[in-house]
Amino acid sequence: MKAVKILYETDFNLWLQETVKLLKQKKLDQLDIDNLIEEIEAMGRSEKKGLRSNLEQLLMHLLKWKYQPNKRTGSWEKSILEHRNRILEDLEDSPSFNPYFDEIFDKCYQNARKYAKAETHLPLNIFPEVCSFTKTEILTSDYLPEDDI
């Protein structure tokens, strides 16, 4: 076990390969349990950060789409599709993320408002304080908001 623990500090990829090998061989007594637990917890945090980031990007581009119709581009539409698809894949792969999605939605929207303000140079108050898009709308594959100005 000490050799596996040393690998964690000296060659992370090799540590991963060795850990997988030990798990497949059911040699649980040889696992570097402390670092394995740490890495699994970090994976969960990373997945949550990815969901938050994709939601903020999706909401920001929906705001830009709605409040700057004269500046719409294919890259905005692509970004909307890409981030929506990432979120949908995350929710499909991990249905237990649904409550987390609901929990972070309002905070992500507030961040998206600030990002949209920074990118558009429009005043923050142009973007409603409460999200005007429903969660169903933003996760619908062909949804794009109507102009609001």
Backbone bond lengths (Angstrom), bond angles and torsions (degrees), N, CA, C in turn:
res aa  C-N    CA-C-N  psi(-1)  N-CA   C-N-CA  omega(-1)  CA-C   N-CA-C  phi
1 M - - - 1.457 - - 1.529 110.59 -
2 K 1.323 116.69 -35.34 1.453 119.26 -179.56 1.524 111.10 -60.24
3 A 1.337 117.28 -38.09 1.468 120.84 179.37 1.524 110.72 -62.83
4 V 1.316 117.13 -39.96 1.464 120.80 178.86 1.520 110.15 -67.05
5 K 1.308 117.26 -40.34 1.459 121.86 179.01 1.539 110.55 -63.01
6 I 1.318 117.17 -39.49 1.461 121.58 177.91 1.529 110.16 -64.76
7 L 1.332 116.51 -38.58 1.466 119.95 177.94 1.520 111.41 -58.12
8 Y 1.309 117.28 -37.43 1.459 121.14 -179.03 1.533 110.04 -56.38
9 E 1.320 117.11 -39.09 1.464 122.28 -178.01 1.528 112.25 -82.57
10 T 1.329 117.71 -26.10 1.461 119.68 -171.33 1.535 114.46 -107.80
11 D 1.346 117.38 -28.63 1.473 120.33 -177.92 1.533 108.17 -154.23
12 F 1.322 114.76 87.18 1.460 120.52 -173.82 1.528 112.29 -57.36
13 N 1.327 117.39 -44.21 1.465 119.98 -179.17 1.525 111.41 -61.57
14 L 1.319 116.31 -42.74 1.462 119.53 177.96 1.527 110.57 -65.55
15 W 1.337 116.35 -36.15 1.463 120.62 175.91 1.530 110.21 -59.91
16 L 1.339 116.54 -43.48 1.467 120.60 177.57 1.529 111.10 -60.80
17 Q 1.319 116.33 -47.16 1.466 120.14 -179.22 1.525 110.83 -61.13
18 E 1.314 116.46 -44.00 1.466 120.62 -179.50 1.526 111.08 -66.19
19 T 1.329 116.39 -38.77 1.465 120.78 178.91 1.526 110.31 -63.72
20 V 1.316 117.14 -44.93 1.470 121.04 177.69 1.524 110.10 -61.05
21 K 1.311 116.30 -43.90 1.472 120.84 179.41 1.529 110.74 -60.12
22 L 1.326 116.61 -45.71 1.468 120.66 179.43 1.531 111.41 -64.42
23 L 1.311 116.33 -39.32 1.472 119.53 177.72 1.527 111.04 -64.05
24 K 1.323 116.76 -45.16 1.467 120.46 179.28 1.524 111.48 -62.57
25 Q 1.313 116.12 -35.06 1.466 120.42 179.56 1.525 111.96 -84.35
26 K 1.343 115.86 -0.71 1.468 122.73 -179.00 1.528 112.66 57.48
27 K 1.330 115.41 34.72 1.464 121.98 176.79 1.531 107.92 -93.77
28 L 1.305 114.39 64.34 1.454 120.60 -172.75 1.521 112.68 -64.86
29 D 1.316 117.14 -29.41 1.461 120.49 -179.56 1.528 112.43 -69.19
30 Q 1.318 118.32 -14.18 1.464 122.09 -179.12 1.535 112.50 -98.82
31 L 1.328 116.39 -2.48 1.468 120.67 -177.98 1.524 111.83 -72.65
32 D 1.313 114.88 149.90 1.464 123.54 172.21 1.537 105.94 -87.88
33 I 1.319 115.42 78.88 1.466 122.16 -170.75 1.535 112.50 -59.52
34 D 1.323 118.20 -45.50 1.470 120.14 -176.31 1.524 111.84 -59.40
35 N 1.318 116.61 -47.32 1.465 119.39 179.96 1.522 111.68 -72.30
36 L 1.312 117.72 -31.70 1.465 121.20 176.57 1.529 110.12 -63.35
37 I 1.306 117.14 -45.00 1.474 121.42 177.35 1.525 109.86 -60.61
38 E 1.329 116.30 -45.65 1.466 120.71 -179.81 1.530 111.38 -59.18
39 E 1.315 116.94 -42.66 1.462 121.18 -178.98 1.531 112.05 -69.00
40 I 1.303 117.30 -38.71 1.469 120.16 178.28 1.523 110.36 -65.85
41 E 1.339 116.62 -41.32 1.461 119.45 176.43 1.522 111.29 -63.36
42 A 1.326 116.69 -40.04 1.466 120.80 178.88 1.524 110.76 -64.32
43 M 1.323 117.26 -36.53 1.468 120.32 177.64 1.523 110.40 -60.66
44 G 1.315 116.50 -43.47 1.460 120.19 179.11 1.513 111.88 -62.50
45 R 1.334 116.61 -42.00 1.471 120.10 177.67 1.520 110.78 -64.13
46 S 1.311 116.09 -40.52 1.463 120.87 -179.76 1.535 111.35 -63.74
47 E 1.311 116.40 -42.22 1.466 120.53 178.39 1.525 110.52 -62.42
48 K 1.323 117.15 -40.75 1.461 120.67 178.58 1.525 111.13 -66.03
49 K 1.331 116.84 -41.18 1.469 120.07 178.00 1.520 110.43 -62.11
50 G 1.317 116.82 -39.35 1.456 120.47 178.51 1.521 111.82 -62.85
51 L 1.327 116.46 -42.66 1.465 120.67 178.43 1.530 109.98 -62.49
52 R 1.330 116.65 -45.90 1.475 120.17 178.71 1.528 111.13 -60.13
53 S 1.308 116.88 -46.34 1.459 120.97 -178.40 1.526 111.44 -62.27
54 N 1.310 116.89 -44.57 1.464 120.11 179.42 1.522 111.53 -65.22
55 L 1.318 117.39 -38.59 1.463 120.53 178.76 1.522 110.77 -66.11
56 E 1.337 117.40 -42.60 1.463 119.83 178.03 1.523 111.48 -62.32
57 Q 1.320 116.89 -43.14 1.465 120.31 179.65 1.532 111.53 -64.92
58 L 1.322 115.70 -42.04 1.466 119.58 178.70 1.522 110.33 -61.80
59 L 1.321 116.91 -49.10 1.458 120.34 -178.96 1.526 111.68 -63.40
60 M 1.336 117.41 -40.39 1.462 120.42 178.70 1.531 110.91 -60.61
61 H 1.327 116.72 -45.38 1.465 118.88 -178.57 1.527 111.82 -70.75
62 L 1.308 117.93 -31.81 1.470 119.63 174.38 1.524 110.12 -65.10
63 L 1.328 117.25 -40.11 1.468 120.46 176.85 1.527 110.86 -63.81
64 K 1.311 116.27 -46.26 1.466 119.46 178.65 1.525 110.55 -60.95
65 W 1.325 116.44 -41.49 1.469 121.30 179.58 1.527 110.40 -60.53
66 K 1.324 115.70 -43.64 1.462 120.32 -175.94 1.525 112.43 -73.54
67 Y 1.328 117.21 -40.54 1.456 120.29 -170.87 1.527 114.37 -101.02
68 Q 1.320 117.51 -1.52 1.461 120.49 173.24 1.527 109.70 -135.87
69 P 1.335 116.93 62.58 1.468 119.38 -176.13 1.530 113.55 -61.04
70 N 1.313 117.45 -29.02 1.464 120.70 -179.27 1.534 112.81 -75.70
71 K 1.321 117.25 -8.01 1.468 120.31 -179.10 1.526 112.20 -114.75
72 R 1.306 116.97 12.30 1.471 120.30 -179.12 1.526 110.74 -61.02
73 T 1.308 113.89 139.68 1.457 119.47 178.65 1.519 109.14 -134.32
74 G 1.302 114.37 164.48 1.461 119.85 175.05 1.517 111.41 -63.35
75 S 1.327 116.88 -31.58 1.471 118.63 179.99 1.525 110.84 -68.41
76 W 1.343 118.34 -33.54 1.464 119.82 175.15 1.519 109.76 -64.45
77 E 1.324 115.84 -46.52 1.467 119.42 -179.41 1.532 110.36 -62.75
78 K 1.326 116.44 -41.50 1.473 120.30 177.81 1.522 110.42 -61.27
79 S 1.325 116.48 -42.62 1.462 120.15 179.75 1.532 110.97 -63.22
80 I 1.322 116.46 -41.04 1.466 120.62 177.39 1.523 109.55 -59.61
81 L 1.318 116.37 -48.36 1.474 120.69 -179.98 1.526 111.72 -63.22
82 E 1.326 115.93 -45.10 1.468 120.83 -177.26 1.525 111.97 -62.63
83 H 1.323 117.14 -49.25 1.464 119.90 -177.29 1.524 111.54 -71.00
84 R 1.324 116.72 -35.17 1.468 119.76 174.94 1.530 110.07 -62.04
85 N 1.329 116.63 -45.88 1.465 120.35 179.75 1.520 111.78 -62.33
86 R 1.321 116.92 -40.04 1.469 119.87 177.85 1.518 110.99 -61.13
87 I 1.331 115.98 -43.59 1.468 120.27 179.12 1.522 110.34 -63.66
88 L 1.321 115.99 -46.98 1.469 119.75 -179.93 1.526 111.40 -60.20
89 E 1.319 117.20 -40.07 1.467 120.50 177.29 1.521 110.99 -64.49
90 D 1.329 116.89 -42.84 1.472 120.27 177.88 1.522 110.99 -60.33
91 L 1.328 116.33 -44.48 1.463 120.12 -178.74 1.528 111.80 -69.52
92 E 1.331 116.48 -31.49 1.463 120.05 176.92 1.528 110.80 -72.81
93 D 1.330 116.01 -43.66 1.468 120.40 -179.83 1.523 111.94 -68.79
94 S 1.319 116.34 -33.76 1.467 121.40 -176.75 1.528 109.37 -135.30
95 P 1.334 117.41 79.98 1.466 119.90 179.82 1.530 113.40 -56.05
96 S 1.317 116.63 -22.50 1.465 119.44 178.52 1.531 111.69 -67.56
97 F 1.338 118.39 -9.18 1.463 121.81 175.01 1.524 112.37 -75.97
98 N 1.320 118.86 -14.72 1.466 120.36 -177.52 1.528 112.80 -55.73
99 P 1.327 120.26 -48.35 1.470 118.42 177.15 1.534 112.32 -63.25
100 Y 1.323 117.36 -35.06 1.461 121.18 178.23 1.533 110.20 -65.70
101 F 1.323 116.53 -41.27 1.463 121.81 175.96 1.529 109.77 -54.99
102 D 1.330 116.01 -48.54 1.465 120.46 178.90 1.529 111.38 -62.28
103 E 1.316 116.05 -39.15 1.463 121.97 -177.91 1.535 112.05 -64.87
104 I 1.313 117.25 -39.06 1.473 120.53 -175.25 1.524 114.01 -94.32
105 F 1.311 117.01 -7.89 1.467 120.72 -172.44 1.527 112.55 -53.91
106 D 1.318 117.76 -52.33 1.469 120.24 -175.49 1.525 112.11 -63.98
107 K 1.320 116.93 -41.53 1.470 120.04 178.69 1.533 110.13 -65.31
108 C 1.312 117.02 -41.74 1.471 120.20 178.07 1.521 110.50 -62.68
109 Y 1.324 116.43 -38.67 1.463 118.99 178.75 1.533 110.49 -63.71
110 Q 1.326 117.38 -42.50 1.465 120.07 179.13 1.534 110.67 -62.25
111 N 1.313 117.05 -41.16 1.465 120.62 176.13 1.532 110.39 -63.88
112 A 1.327 116.60 -41.60 1.470 121.07 -179.73 1.524 110.95 -62.82
113 R 1.321 117.61 -37.13 1.467 120.89 176.41 1.529 110.58 -59.19
114 K 1.333 115.18 -44.96 1.470 119.94 -179.05 1.530 110.95 -66.67
115 Y 1.326 116.55 -40.58 1.466 119.90 178.19 1.530 110.30 -64.97
116 A 1.334 116.33 -41.45 1.468 120.18 179.40 1.528 110.20 -63.90
117 K 1.315 117.01 -40.96 1.469 120.93 176.83 1.520 110.05 -59.57
118 A 1.323 116.74 -45.96 1.466 121.10 -178.25 1.526 111.54 -63.71
119 E 1.320 117.04 -39.32 1.468 119.76 -177.46 1.519 113.27 -79.74
120 T 1.327 116.98 -31.56 1.466 119.77 -176.04 1.524 113.51 -96.55
121 H 1.323 116.83 -19.88 1.462 123.48 -174.15 1.531 111.56 64.45
122 L 1.325 116.74 18.72 1.461 120.98 172.34 1.526 107.90 -82.87
123 P 1.342 117.88 154.11 1.465 119.53 176.94 1.535 110.67 -63.80
124 L 1.315 115.72 145.70 1.465 120.95 -178.42 1.526 111.67 -56.75
125 N 1.338 116.81 -35.93 1.471 119.27 -176.22 1.527 113.16 -69.91
126 I 1.325 118.39 -8.43 1.475 121.19 173.17 1.532 109.65 -64.11
127 F 1.333 114.53 -35.52 1.465 120.38 -177.82 1.526 108.69 -90.96
128 P 1.330 117.75 122.15 1.469 120.73 -175.84 1.527 112.07 -54.35
129 E 1.328 115.33 143.90 1.470 119.47 178.00 1.519 111.94 -65.26
130 V 1.330 116.28 -32.10 1.461 121.08 177.37 1.525 107.63 -106.53
131 C 1.285 116.61 133.03 1.463 121.72 -176.18 1.527 111.07 -58.30
132 S 1.320 115.49 129.03 1.469 119.87 179.63 1.530 111.75 -90.26
133 F 1.318 117.17 -6.63 1.467 121.05 176.91 1.527 108.34 -94.26
134 T 1.315 116.23 135.56 1.452 118.00 174.63 1.523 108.74 -81.05
135 K 1.297 115.31 160.07 1.462 119.70 178.41 1.525 110.57 -63.06
136 T 1.316 116.24 -35.11 1.464 120.21 177.17 1.523 110.17 -64.03
137 E 1.332 116.62 -44.35 1.466 119.81 -179.83 1.525 111.39 -60.54
138 I 1.319 116.67 -49.69 1.467 117.42 -174.10 1.518 112.09 -66.78
139 L 1.332 117.65 -21.10 1.463 120.51 179.08 1.530 112.79 -98.13
140 T 1.327 117.20 4.07 1.463 121.71 176.60 1.524 108.33 -85.29
141 S 1.323 116.23 128.14 1.466 121.63 -168.16 1.526 115.00 -56.31
142 D 1.322 119.05 -33.97 1.463 119.32 -176.42 1.529 113.35 -108.97
143 Y 1.330 117.69 13.18 1.451 120.34 -177.51 1.536 111.38 -74.67
144 L 1.322 114.55 127.29 1.459 123.11 168.72 1.530 106.43 -135.65
145 P 1.311 118.48 131.99 1.467 119.95 -176.45 1.522 112.54 -69.41
146 E 1.310 114.86 152.04 1.467 122.30 175.92 1.526 109.47 -76.54
147 D 1.321 115.40 157.96 1.465 120.21 176.44 1.522 108.88 -60.19
148 D 1.325 114.48 146.55 1.465 119.16 179.90 1.519 110.85 -123.89
149 I 1.324 115.69 7.44 1.472 116.70 -179.29 1.514 109.63 -129.91
